Amino acid sequence: MKVKINILNDNIYIPEELIDSCDGDELIARIFYNRGYKDPETVRQMLDENLYIPTRTQEFPDINNAIDIIKKTIESNEAIAIYGDYDVDGVTSTALLYQCLSFFTQNLVYHVPDRFTEGYGMNEGVIRGFSEKGISLIITCDCGVSNLNEITIAKELGMKVIVTDHHTIPDSLPPADSILNPKLLPEGHKARNLSGCAMAYFLCSALLESYGMSEKSSLFMDIVSLSLIADVVSLNGENRYLLKNGLPLLFNTERVGLKSLFKIIEKNSKLQNEEDVAFQIAPRINAAGRMDTARLPVELLLSKDYHDSDELAQKINFLNEDRKRVQEEIIKEAQELVVNFKIRKTILVLYGKFWHHGIIGIAAGKICETFRKPAILMSLKEDGETVVGSARSTDDINIYQLLKASSSKLIKFGGHSKAAGLSLKVEDIKAFTEEIEEKAEMLYYIDDSLETSVDAELSFDDIDDEFYERLKKAGPYGEGFEAPFFLTRNVSILSDRITQKNHHIMVVADIENVRFSAVKWSGGSDSFKNKVYDLIYKVGRNSYRDNTELQLTVEYMIETDGSLKKAFEGVIEDARDKKAIDLEDIYKKSTFFYEGLDEKCPLEGAVTRLSLKKADNLIFLSVPANSNIFRESVFLVNPKKVILNFSTRSDYSFRGFLTDLFGLVKKATMVNSGKIHLDHLSILLCVEEEIIRAALKYLKAAGKIEYSIEDDENTVLVSRGNNKASPDISMIEKKLTNALLEKSAYQSFVLKLESERFKEYLKA
């Protein structure tokens, strides 16, 4: 694949007035300029929310009428129903309205639709059910503006309806008593692109104002910020203001349910930025509506009981793991279909009879991303007659227009340029597929090239903690204000450790030999080691297990013929005859490497591979688990001296190793509900994760434990065994014994290796 790099506005003069608005920071000014923000006053307001004039509740047409209706309903103690949706925006909107109205009435219910039986939007049966239950007022959130028929029925049944929505205004509005939608604001209004939850927030803020309780509006800002990121609304104007104020409140939420969910998420890494919301929090909440019911996350957001919240959070997390498993299965099957039958097609139209309806949209996005072609994934509904599909597309192919041009066999379709949904009869799959494939071939040509844009070309010497904080100040980042990408040319890949899921953990060096840890997600099975590339990347922090080091997240790698940097040019000293405690006085400005059981660490302040920092000296107190980790540690620290001490050794005897592992597992069952992580065990016991898996398998076969590994392939749930040995235990024992013998031999080899030969070892 050819990658063409476009440095945005390269060599374009940035006006001094714009730089001044960014406190003299030309890089930040360029980031704003590259995103089309060239007015100094606007940029000042984006950087300092205290200068921004927020949207007033009264700016929304008809909001006073909505407040009057709600207050009269409350005063007469009539029943109110909130009608939401099953995604994050709908769930947060529902919880927000319910929480706010609960201040004034208990005569209140909410409904979030079932994705599979009701679909998106309002449902006639639900409306009639509300009438039978004596509901007087329906308030919609994140839906309703297109439900002309359902709202007409609600009015005929004598109910009042207030619509809060943010979707595109249809040609004919429903006969609701009040419609609140930011799209009814004038073109260019700073609040015109609110999320559904943010629209509900303004309604609640107006209601609280009318009761003299405006200060309570801040209680909702955590979930408003969650909706803004999850619903991928444009982060400018009011959305940016709300998110900038709400994001700190989300990460420090007082909401009991979110605390329970965060407790699960933060077992591995601390939540700290917008990407964590998008990739850690939002998918879990969405998973409930995709796999079971969206009532679960609504209950979680409203819960005030810690025990109930913990149970709900665990269930939601389990559903997300199930979602990931199903998603991976669909993606794998879809990829095989593409490779075997569709690889030369311009559009990838795929059908899996039993593919999960709630997951095919995510899977279509992954297929589109992998093959860089529009993808439509379809599956059969429970009626055995109707097929539903989800489409995702690239920037240069408008999937909505393509569906419109190929719609002769479709029952219905809708969406926009990059995402759409559709339905058709099962007998029409072949005809529809042929029609849209032919139209795509006629209208579009896909070549094997890609153009990507970066904000600036940097050397690694430009990147430090201050640089990262400057980038953060320009945020929050997201839709319409994307996080900056940077280019560094002729980067040497000094080491490359490939995980089981083909993620690449690398040490990289630029032409000045400045080094960073870098990660490339899903980078394939081939190593990048000892090659030179132009790198396109984002700058972030690796927050995994409380690590706070800067890390590059690599997006694209373009191989060059540049000169490879020498990975290590320092000296190696032998200190195997010295006590660890004496080394602190002998070697100043040192980083001490230690991996092993905490209680055996000979020095305070020693670090694992996860927390290595640049230092003059790198001292190995323990033997790294393997040669890759040894090299990675040396190349990242890039010390003047490597000092070999190895004063602590791992116990790789069969009995000793299992005793240590069983002790860690037993502790996990007592203090962490049986949850423990393979990578953590790997560091504590100085072995590869494969050996940990083999040892857990043996303990299970011996009847000592029961365990399961979650779909993230890292989290292990352990419980007590039945003390009954399995018939095949001897075979499992033999494999584990052989693996431990190899580890023992490796440790002995490193311990005995002459210091002058370590340089050759580092090159291997």
KEDREN-255698 format. One record per residue (C-alpha): x, y, z. Coordinates in steps of 0.02 Angstrom, whole numbers, padded with zeros to 5 digits, always signed. Each point is the difference from the previous one (the first is absolute). Layout:
BEGIN
XYZ...
# end
This chain:
BEGIN
+00000+00000+00000+00066+00171-00050-00023+00136+00130+00005+00181-00055+00036+00119+00144-00079+00172+00001+00076+00121+00127-00146+00116+00030+00034+00181-00049+00186-00037-00012+00101+00161-00022-00159+00102+00026+00027+00153+00108-00105-00007+00160-00063+00177+00043+00080+00077+00153-00172+00042+00070-00044-00185+00000+00165-00047+00083-00030+00135+00132-00172-00074+00036+00091-00164+00040+00117+00085+00124+00137+00008-00130-00003-00188-00034+00020-00018-00188-00029-00189+00000-00169+00018+00087-00045+00143-00115+00041-00112-00148-00110-00140+00069-00148+00121+00007+00043+00074-00171+00008-00175-00077-00177-00033+00063-00069+00160-00075+00001+00109+00156+00085+00161-00053-00091+00132+00101+00107+00046+00152-00149+00040+00111-00083-00168-00037+00162-00092+00038+00019+00095+00165-00173-00057+00051+00039-00179-00050+00156+00000+00107-00077+00091+00148-00179-00049+00038-00014+00150+00117+00002+00112-00154-00138-00098-00085-00180+00063+00012-00106-00157+00029-00165-00030-00087-00149+00053+00106-00144-00121+00023-00119+00133-00067+00085-00004-00170-00089-00164-00042-00168+00030-00085-00150-00062+00101+00098-00044+00156-00113+00106+00112-00152-00092-00065+00084-00167+00042+00037+00060+00177-00180+00057+00025-00065-00171-00055+00120-00094+00116-00039+00110+00151-00188-00016-00023+00017-00189-00013+00106-00005+00157-00119+00114+00097-00149-00110-00043+00100-00157+00046-00032-00077-00171+00114-00138-00065+00148+00040-00113+00089-00123-00115+00174+00029-00070+00028-00084-00169+00185-00025-00039+00112-00101-00114+00118-00148+00018+00169+00080-00040+00110+00105+00116-00082+00164-00050-00174-00072+00031+00050-00084+00163+00082+00157+00072-00148+00108-00058-00122-00117+00086+00099-00004+00162+00021+00189-00001-00185+00037-00023-00052-00131+00127+00123+00064+00131-00053+00181-00026-00188-00032+00002+00022-00108+00156+00037+00160+00096-00182+00050-00026-00104-00158-00024+00004-00187+00030-00142-00031-00123+00128-00040-00133+00051-00144-00115+00125-00020-00141+00010-00110-00154+00151-00043-00108-00044-00104-00154+00057-00176-00038+00116+00007-00150-00064-00166-00069-00188+00008+00028-00032+00188-00010+00145+00074-00096+00049+00183+00006-00125+00134+00050-00175-00007+00072-00112-00152-00012-00190+00002-00018-00024-00146+00121+00102+00088+00134-00101+00160-00025-00164-00094+00022+00073-00085+00154+00038+00172+00075-00180+00051-00026-00063-00156+00088+00114+00038+00148-00071+00176+00017+00149+00097-00064-00044+00184-00029+00164+00065-00072+00134-00081-00107+00171+00082-00011+00111-00073-00135+00188+00011-00002+00118-00038-00145-00152-00048-00103-00173+00058-00050+00024+00134-00132-00033-00125-00140-00138-00098+00090-00149+00088-00079-00114-00153+00006+00040-00051+00179-00019+00176+00070-00163+00023-00096-00065-00157+00087+00061+00066+00170-00097+00161-00029-00156-00095-00054+00012-00099+00163-00002+00163+00098+00183+00009+00051+00112+00153-00012+00169-00023-00084+00162+00100+00016+00134-00050-00124+00183+00027+00041+00107-00061-00144+00151+00053-00101-00023-00094-00163-00034+00082-00168-00168+00089-00012-00117-00094-00119-00110+00082-00131-00153-00026+00112+00014+00027+00187-00101-00110+00119-00148+00081+00092+00091+00009+00167-00047+00132+00129+00180+00059+00001+00152-00044-00105+00175+00040+00063+00135-00033-00127+00163+00096-00026-00026-00018-00188-00144+00125+00019+00128+00132+00048+00064+00114-00139+00139-00064-00115+00169+00037+00079-00067+00005+00179+00133-00064+00121-00122-00127+00077-00070-00069-00163+00095-00166+00011-00039-00054+00179-00016-00183+00045-00170-00065+00052+00055-00002+00181+00061+00180-00010-00170+00052-00067-00083-00088+00146+00125+00089+00114-00059+00170-00060-00181-00048+00033+00045-00056+00176+00104+00157+00029-00150+00108-00050-00113-00100+00117+00122+00019+00144+00015+00186-00035-00188+00017+00013+00006-00080+00174+00150+00104+00056+00112-00156+00003+00125+00041-00139+00148-00062+00101-00060-00180-00022+00035+00006-00187+00181-00044+00034-00056-00171+00062-00031-00053-00181+00160+00062-00081+00090-00167+00020-00124-00094-00110-00021+00146-00120+00187-00009-00039-00014-00189-00021-00138+00024-00130+00097+00134-00096+00146-00118-00028-00100-00160-00026-00121+00078-00126+00147+00072-00101-00074+00175-00012+00106+00142-00064+00108+00068+00141-00016+00185-00030-00108+00139+00070-00114-00054+00142+00053-00182-00012+00182+00044+00032-00048+00113+00145-00109-00134+00079+00131-00135-00024+00143+00105+00067-00100+00033+00158-00075-00173+00013+00149-00114-00035+00087+00030+00168-00167-00031+00086-00019-00164-00094+00172-00064+00052-00035+00053+00180-00184-00045+00000-00100-00019+00159-00124-00111-00092+00002-00167+00091-00033-00104-00156+00138+00079-00102+00121-00023+00145-00039-00187-00003+00029-00007-00188+00161+00101+00011+00063-00116+00136-00008-00143-00125+00075+00098-00144+00143+00072+00102+00067-00169+00052+00117+00018-00149+00017+00186-00034-00063+00164+00068-00131+00095-00097+00073+00166-00051-00054+00066-00170-00133+00005-00135+00063-00160-00083-00023-00095+00162-00183+00056+00002-00022-00052-00182+00087-00169+00013-00025-00053+00181-00161+00074+00070-00115+00024-00150+00019-00177-00072-00049-00078+00166-00159+00103+00012-00042-00031-00183+00031-00187+00022-00148-00016+00118-00120+00063-00134+00083-00106-00133+00004-00163+00098-00141+00013+00128-00094+00155+00056+00045+00185+00016-00095+00004+00164+00156-00068+00084+00109+00154-00030-00146+00117+00041-00018-00090+00167+00189+00012+00023+00001+00189-00029-00146+00024+00120+00057-00122+00135+00040+00063+00175+00043-00169+00074+00182-00058-00009-00042-00185+00004-00131+00015-00138+00117+00109-00102+00141-00126+00013-00115-00138-00062-00066+00106-00144+00176+00053-00050+00059-00180+00002-00147-00053-00108+00029+00142-00124+00184-00042-00007-00042-00183-00033-00117+00051-00141+00140+00104-00074+00118-00149+00005-00135-00104-00083-00023+00137-00130+00186-00001-00038+00000-00189-00019-00148+00003-00120+00074+00148-00092+00166-00088-00027-00089-00155-00066-00100+00104-00125+00153+00097-00055+00101-00160-00024-00139-00080-00105-00024+00160-00100+00187+00016-00035+00005-00179-00064-00147+00038-00117+00090+00153-00066+00166-00089-00029-00081-00153-00081-00138+00081-00104-00001+00190+00002+00178+00064+00002-00012+00085-00171-00170+00079+00030-00017+00189+00020-00131-00024+00137-00002-00146+00122-00178-00067+00019-00002-00145+00123-00139-00107+00074+00006-00110+00154-00165-00081+00043+00033-00008+00187+00104+00157+00023-00056+00101+00151-00108+00149-00053+00069+00110+00138+00181-00028-00051+00002+00003-00190+00019+00189-00004+00162-00005+00101+00062-00147-00104-00039+00093-00162+00105+00144+00063+00147-00116+00033-00014-00083-00172-00007+00173-00081+00153+00055+00098+00099-00159-00038-00031-00007-00188-00026+00188-00025-00160-00032-00097-00183+00029+00044-00076-00151+00087-00178-00059+00024-00030-00142+00124-00171-00082+00004-00086-00131+00107-00170-00085+00009-00132+00060+00123-00097-00119+00113-00148+00000-00120+00105-00100-00125-00054+00116-00140+00080+00170+00028+00184+00042-00013+00073+00151+00091+00166+00078-00044+00123+00131+00059+00114+00095-00118+00162+00094+00033+00101+00095-00129+00161+00092-00035+00016+00189-00019-00005-00005-00189-00155-00110-00027-00172+00063+00054-00085-00160+00057-00171+00084+00019+00001+00057-00181+00062-00171-00056-00145-00084+00092-00121+00125-00074+00063-00044-00175-00019-00187+00037-00161+00000+00100-00118-00094-00115-00002-00153+00115+00011+00090+00167-00148+00011+00119+00077+00153+00080+00168+00083+00028+00069+00155+00084+00157+00081+00064+00134+00116-00063+00159+00001-00104+00103-00115+00113-00129-00108+00089-00171-00069-00043-00127-00134+00041-00110-00102-00116-00125-00142-00009-00060-00116-00138-00081-00169-00029+00114-00151+00014-00040-00056-00178+00064+00169-00066+00177-00012+00072+00079-00061-00162-00086+00129-00110+00041+00143+00120+00181-00054+00015+00023-00008-00188-00085+00169-00024+00104+00095+00127+00163-00085-00051-00032+00050-00181-00043+00180+00048+00157+00013+00107+00110-00064-00142-00076+00129-00118+00010+00149+00118+00161-00025+00098+00179-00057-00019+00102-00056+00150+00189+00002-00019+00132-00064+00119+00045+00168+00072-00045+00105+00149+00019+00184+00040+00019+00049+00181+00023+00170+00081+00113+00050+00143+00011+00163+00097+00189+00018+00002+00165-00088-00029+00097-00024+00161+00160-00071+00068-00019-00105+00157+00098+00132+00094-00153+00113-00017-00105-00121+00102+00002+00008+00190-00121+00017+00145-00021+00186-00032-00040-00035-00183-00133-00125+00052-00079+00123+00123-00007+00131-00138-00094-00123-00111-00121-00039+00142-00035+00185+00024-00060+00013-00180-00126-00141+00029-00122-00079+00023+00019-00094-00163-00128-00097-00098-00118+00017-00148+00027+00167-00087+00156+00034+00104+00107-00153-00027+00153-00040+00104+00161+00055-00086+00109-00120-00099+00186+00029-00025+00134-00060-00119+00178-00050+00040+00110-00062-00141+00132-00136-00002-00045-00082+00165+00095-00157+00048-00098-00143+00077+00123-00064+00130-00112-00131+00079-00172-00070-00037-00093-00112+00120-00158-00073-00079-00144-00049+00114-00122-00143-00026-00122+00120-00084+00135+00067-00118+00022+00164+00092+00178+00064-00019+00092+00070+00153+00152+00089-00071+00151+00104+00046+00029+00129-00137+00141+00126-00031+00007+00151-00114+00154+00058-00096+00065+00089+00156-00019-00164+00096-00136+00070+00114-00107-00148+00053-00179-00037+00045-00112-00145+00039-00127-00021-00139-00150-00112-00031-00085-00050-00162-00166-00085+00028-00044-00149-00110+00160+00018-00100+00006-00176-00071+00115-00145+00040+00157+00061-00091+00133+00088+00104+00053+00180-00038+00164-00024+00094+00163+00063-00078-00090+00100-00136-00017+00187-00028-00168+00085-00026-00084+00169-00014-00122-00005+00146-00170+00084+00014-00058-00001+00180-00093+00079+00145+00083+00048+00164-00078-00065+00160+00035-00079+00168+00006-00185+00036-00111-00008+00154+00007-00190+00011+00018-00055+00182+00032+00178+00061+00139+00029-00126+00005+00182-00055+00140-00003-00129-00021+00083-00168-00037-00120-00141-00025+00017-00188-00152-00083-00077+00050-00040-00179-00130+00015-00137+00104-00027-00158+00176-00062-00037+00082+00036-00168+00161-00097-00024+00152+00099-00058+00181-00038-00044+00068+00106+00143+00144-00055+00110-00043-00107+00151+00055+00072+00167+00112-00102+00112-00108-00066+00139+00132+00006+00137+00168+00090+00005+00033+00000+00186+00108-00113+00107-00047-00152+00103+00065-00022+00176-00009-00156+00106-00063+00024+00178-00057-00176+00032+00117-00010+00148-00077+00151+00087-00150+00017+00115-00147+00093-00077-00010+00121+00145+00179+00060-00033-00035+00044-00181-00098+00159+00042+00159+00080+00069+00112-00064-00139-00109+00048-00148-00088+00169+00001-00140+00049-00121-00053-00180-00018-00158-00093-00048-00016-00166+00091-00091-00138-00096-00087-00133+00102-00136-00123-00044-00050-00132+00125-00098-00022+00161-00021+00165+00092+00065-00069+00164+00164-00055-00080+00044+00169-00075+00164+00055+00079-00022+00188-00028-00140+00127+00012-00033+00097-00159+00043-00141-00120-00110-00004-00155-00068-00126-00123+00001+00010-00190-00157+00108+00013+00083+00148+00088+00175+00015-00072+00072+00174-00017+00153+00074-00084+00152-00013+00116+00190-00003-00006+00002-00175+00075-00117-00148-00017+00025-00129+00137-00078-00172-00016-00044-00068+00172-00091-00149-00079+00015-00095-00162-00135+00059-00123-00126-00132-00052+00074-00014-00174+00123+00078-00120-00131+00113-00081-00040+00084+00166+00186+00013+00040+00034+00091-00164-00156+00106+00009+00050+00062+00173+00178+00044-00052-00051+00084-00163-00135+00106+00083+00107+00062+00145+00151+00019-00118+00123+00010+00144+00185+00037-00003+00024-00153+00107-00094-00164+00022+00041-00077+00168-00031-00185+00024-00043-00046+00178-00132-00136-00005+00001-00013+00190-00176-00073+00000-00045-00157-00096-00167-00072-00047-00048-00172+00063-00037-00104-00155-00005-00166+00090-00166-00086-00026-00049+00001+00183+00069+00175+00037-00080+00082-00151-00171-00076+00034+00011+00048+00184+00033+00182-00049-00139+00001-00129-00126-00082+00116+00041+00130+00134-00037+00142-00122-00161-00082-00058-00056-00031+00179+00032+00182+00043-00103+00054-00151-00149-00102+00060+00008+00085+00170+00026+00182-00050-00055+00016-00180-00150-00115-00022+00110-00128-00087+00050+00119-00140+00181+00004-00054+00091+00043-00161+00116-00108-00104+00121+00141-00039+00012+00044+00185+00036-00182+00045+00127-00005-00141+00098+00145+00077-00012-00066+00178+00061-00174-00050+00120+00051-00141-00074-00114-00133-00097+00017-00162-00189+00002+00008-00005-00170-00087+00085-00078+00152-00125+00084+00117-00140-00076-00103+00081-00171+00007+00022+00013+00189-00180+00054+00027-00054-00148-00105+00103-00115+00112-00073+00072+00161-00174-00027-00071+00042-00178-00052+00065-00030+00176-00167+00058+00071+00079+00150+00088-00093+00135-00095-00135+00035-00128+00030+00144-00119-00055+00084-00160+00087+00125-00112-00108+00145-00059-00009+00054-00181+00133+00133+00023+00120-00150+00010+00079+00076+00155-00123+00001+00144-00012-00163+00098-00144-00040+00118+00053-00128+00130-00098-00099+00128+00032-00150+00114+00016-00171-00079-00081-00165+00045+00163-00086+00051-00028-00137-00129+00142-00033-00121-00036-00011-00186+00047-00160-00095+00112+00096-00122+00100+00089+00137+00162-00093-00039+00005+00066-00179-00035+00178+00061+00135-00019+00133+00127-00060-00128-00028+00152-00113+00014+00121+00146+00155-00087+00066+00086+00015-00169-00044+00185-00013+00068+00036+00173+00160-00097-00038+00025+00111-00151-00025+00156+00108+00123-00065+00127+00126-00034-00137-00024+00176-00070+00027+00078+00171+00157-00104+00027+00064+00052-00172-00023+00185+00039+00075-00016+00174+00156-00084-00068+00020+00104-00159+00162+00098+00001-00029+00188+00006+00097+00034-00161-00119-00117-00094-00156+00095+00051+00021+00124-00142-00013-00144-00124-00150-00062+00096-00085+00169-00019+00025-00006-00189-00076-00173-00021
# end
